[in-house]
Amino acid sequence: MSLTIRYTYADMTSRNRNNGTEITFQNLNDVHIETESFGELTQYYQPAPSEVVDYIISQYDEKSLATAIHLSGRGEVVAKILNELYFRRVA
């Protein structure tokens, strides 16, 4: 398991903490994180599910999002959840 953090000039502060270095970036656009998989990244950072969904929806258009859902093999699960939410809201 490896995690690489790359950055060019960035407005940041760093300090030693818990036997490591904590770096705080003022602008996340200055940072690029490389990891082998999203699942691996979540071992370091556990985002709230709503944060993940909001990020995905705001980053992709409908066609790209539909393609990603299809490729994930989770289309039926997503459709079921959305269907239940729709009918709960209408009722």
Secondary structure, DSSP 8 states (H G I E B T S, - for coil): --EEEEESS--EEEEEETTEEEEEES-GGGEEEEES-HHHHHHH----HHHHHHHHHHHS-HHHHHHHHHHHT-HHHHHHHHHHHHHHHH-
